[in-house]
Amino acid sequence: MQKSSDREVELREALRTWLRAAIRSSGLTATEVARRAGLSSSTLTRPARDGAYNSTISTHTIDKVAEVTGYPPPEGFGRPRARAVRGFAEPDAVPYKGPERVELAAGSGKDWWLVKSRALDLEGYLPGDRVLVDLAEKPVPGDIVVAQVISERGEPETVFRKFEPPFLITRSTLPDSGKPVLVDYDRVSIMGVVVAGWRDRRGNAA
């Protein structure tokens, strides 16, 4: 089993510090906050008290605790907001279904997707590019990934981002391209890793 990265450890500790402060500000116990938030008691008591706790508190839990205690979540954490993630009106990438299927390196667990946004134009990806996505590949820092984000409406949305654990980030020339989104595998999950790309020499056509 791989050891957690320093960044992941820092994230866990930052969220645990926030959780303890939120509970303390409410004047309630961790168990009482959990009950009012509709969470199991151990969901809050373990990270609040257990020094050996080695999991990241989910965005769902953060939102529930913030709602009950009135204590705002730290910047960049909590449930992703529609305004903070570009592409909710239209997916950043979609499965490629063009007439000329690219066969290079395609196979079991891999498929071609079509880039629809400029979320990663600073990384060289433009609307109309085809990218080969490996659904079985484990993402590592710096990978370009396709991910699923559950919107505030409870709807799944597809985003095209760079993975900088524990966040997904945009790298765009566009203004207000979105804040980092926390990957918690609750509301934000990585679907696959981009392992190859192809661009039509005649120009992109989204």
Wavefront OBJ file of the C-alpha trace (Angstrom):
o trace
v 0.000 0.000 0.000
v 1.415 3.383 -0.971
v 1.943 5.987 1.707
v -0.158 9.121 1.485
v 1.588 12.100 -0.092
v 2.559 15.061 2.051
v -0.144 17.111 0.334
v -2.822 14.557 1.184
v -1.695 14.478 4.825
v -1.830 18.274 4.962
v -5.315 18.245 3.446
v -6.601 15.723 5.979
v -5.172 17.701 8.882
v -6.592 20.976 7.555
v -10.056 19.452 7.293
v -9.796 17.857 10.737
v -8.797 21.237 12.214
v -11.779 22.841 10.487
v -14.119 20.101 11.723
v -13.022 20.503 15.349
v -13.429 24.290 15.093
v -16.895 23.940 13.526
v -18.067 21.581 16.256
v -16.592 23.763 19.008
v -18.276 26.890 17.586
v -21.677 25.202 17.680
v -21.548 24.400 21.397
v -22.599 20.853 20.521
v -20.794 17.544 20.744
v -19.604 15.746 17.616
v -22.353 13.177 18.139
v -25.037 15.880 18.360
v -23.783 17.612 15.217
v -23.762 14.281 13.383
v -27.340 13.529 14.469
v -28.629 16.926 13.327
v -26.734 16.580 10.050
v -28.165 13.138 9.354
v -24.726 11.501 9.575
v -23.537 8.508 11.557
v -21.822 9.442 14.810
v -18.504 7.853 13.793
v -18.381 10.007 10.644
v -17.518 12.970 12.884
v -16.177 11.481 16.094
v -13.380 9.529 14.387
v -11.757 12.379 12.428
v -12.383 14.834 15.288
v -10.750 12.674 17.953
v -8.727 9.836 16.421
v -5.113 10.831 15.766
v -4.703 7.750 13.548
v -7.566 8.756 11.223
v -6.211 8.453 7.660
v -9.142 9.259 5.394
v -10.196 12.566 3.843
v -13.476 14.044 5.048
v -15.918 14.060 2.130
v -17.459 17.189 0.638
v -20.893 15.829 1.565
v -19.873 15.682 5.233
v -18.300 19.145 5.075
v -21.483 20.634 3.618
v -23.697 18.957 6.223
v -21.535 20.106 9.136
v -21.348 23.650 7.750
v -25.142 23.703 7.400
v -25.731 22.570 10.995
v -23.020 24.627 12.691
v -23.107 27.737 10.512
v -19.319 27.513 10.334
v -18.173 28.146 6.727
v -15.986 25.500 5.044
v -12.421 26.434 4.121
v -11.855 28.014 0.715
v -11.833 25.418 -2.044
v -13.532 22.744 0.055
v -17.141 21.756 0.406
v -19.535 20.891 -2.365
v -18.444 22.100 -5.811
v -20.664 24.982 -6.921
v -21.979 25.254 -10.444
v -20.348 28.647 -10.865
v -16.946 27.240 -9.793
v -16.799 24.467 -12.372
v -17.027 25.375 -16.020
v -18.807 23.089 -18.435
v -22.008 22.411 -16.460
v -24.154 23.708 -19.323
v -22.290 21.390 -21.685
v -19.758 18.624 -20.882
v -16.062 19.460 -21.240
v -15.573 16.187 -23.133
v -17.860 13.569 -24.644
v -17.284 10.067 -26.055
v -16.104 10.433 -29.646
v -18.611 9.050 -32.156
v -17.285 10.581 -35.366
v -17.337 8.753 -38.698
v -13.596 8.092 -38.629
v -12.904 6.159 -35.400
v -9.233 6.348 -34.479
v -7.974 2.831 -33.850
v -4.483 3.678 -32.592
v -3.992 2.149 -29.132
v -7.736 1.663 -28.666
v -8.764 -1.531 -26.978
v -10.261 -3.012 -23.845
v -10.831 -0.347 -21.222
v -9.864 2.488 -23.562
v -11.962 4.765 -25.739
v -11.660 8.011 -27.664
v -13.281 11.184 -26.361
v -13.875 14.550 -28.003
v -12.721 17.690 -26.181
v -15.488 20.319 -26.077
v -14.059 23.143 -23.937
v -10.935 25.244 -23.435
v -10.557 24.138 -19.806
v -7.020 22.896 -20.540
v -5.910 25.008 -23.490
v -2.721 25.989 -21.631
v -1.881 22.275 -21.550
v -2.323 22.136 -25.339
v -5.858 20.688 -25.500
v -8.358 22.531 -27.711
v -12.014 21.997 -28.630
v -12.198 19.334 -31.326
v -9.171 17.365 -30.133
v -9.605 13.608 -29.743
v -8.131 12.073 -26.589
v -7.712 8.411 -25.720
v -8.999 7.751 -22.202
v -7.897 4.684 -20.231
v -10.636 3.841 -17.732
v -8.409 1.372 -15.876
v -5.382 3.639 -15.435
v -4.733 4.926 -11.907
v -4.213 8.721 -12.013
v -0.958 10.206 -10.764
v -0.117 13.872 -10.129
v -0.014 15.860 -13.358
v -2.253 13.514 -15.342
v -4.989 14.880 -17.591
v -8.231 13.193 -16.637
v -11.922 12.982 -17.428
v -13.980 13.173 -14.237
v -17.574 13.140 -13.093
v -18.902 15.905 -10.833
v -22.317 15.709 -9.192
v -23.869 19.163 -9.492
v -25.972 20.872 -6.823
v -29.011 19.567 -8.710
v -27.746 16.012 -8.223
v -26.933 15.637 -11.904
v -23.693 14.034 -13.148
v -21.513 16.360 -15.228
v -18.363 15.510 -17.173
v -15.273 17.691 -16.748
v -11.829 17.638 -18.386
v -9.136 18.630 -15.890
v -5.543 18.293 -14.717
v -5.077 16.147 -11.613
v -3.036 17.802 -8.873
v -3.904 15.701 -5.808
v -6.238 16.098 -4.121
v -7.698 18.566 -6.617
v -8.790 18.822 -10.239
v -7.682 22.115 -11.791
v -8.230 24.018 -15.003
v -5.367 25.442 -17.073
v -7.144 27.900 -19.306
v -6.593 31.262 -20.965
v -10.234 32.065 -20.315
v -11.080 34.313 -17.357
v -12.942 32.798 -14.399
v -12.137 29.265 -15.549
v -13.003 27.771 -12.159
v -11.502 27.041 -8.777
v -9.808 23.728 -7.895
v -12.303 20.938 -7.191
v -11.628 18.437 -4.412
v -11.626 14.785 -5.545
v -13.503 12.982 -2.771
v -14.888 10.011 -4.761
v -18.276 10.979 -3.375
v -19.409 13.889 -5.526
v -16.231 14.137 -7.581
v -14.736 10.995 -9.153
v -12.070 10.448 -11.796
v -13.409 8.328 -14.647
v -10.227 7.816 -16.653
v -6.778 9.089 -17.583
v -5.841 10.599 -20.952
v -3.038 8.484 -22.439
v -2.929 9.765 -26.035
v -4.272 12.542 -28.242
v -4.983 13.274 -31.866
v -5.751 16.483 -33.740
v -7.035 16.730 -37.298
v -4.406 18.596 -39.362
v -7.240 20.406 -41.159
v -8.207 22.136 -37.925
v -10.436 21.484 -34.972
v -14.158 21.106 -35.229
v -15.940 20.853 -31.901
l 1 2 3 4 5 6 7 8 9 10 11 12 13 14 15 16 17 18 19 20 21 22 23 24 25 26 27 28 29 30 31 32 33 34 35 36 37 38 39 40 41 42 43 44 45 46 47 48 49 50 51 52 53 54 55 56 57 58 59 60 61 62 63 64 65 66 67 68 69 70 71 72 73 74 75 76 77 78 79 80 81 82 83 84 85 86 87 88 89 90 91 92 93 94 95 96 97 98 99 100 101 102 103 104 105 106 107 108 109 110 111 112 113 114 115 116 117 118 119 120 121 122 123 124 125 126 127 128 129 130 131 132 133 134 135 136 137 138 139 140 141 142 143 144 145 146 147 148 149 150 151 152 153 154 155 156 157 158 159 160 161 162 163 164 165 166 167 168 169 170 171 172 173 174 175 176 177 178 179 180 181 182 183 184 185 186 187 188 189 190 191 192 193 194 195 196 197 198 199 200 201 202 203 204 205 206
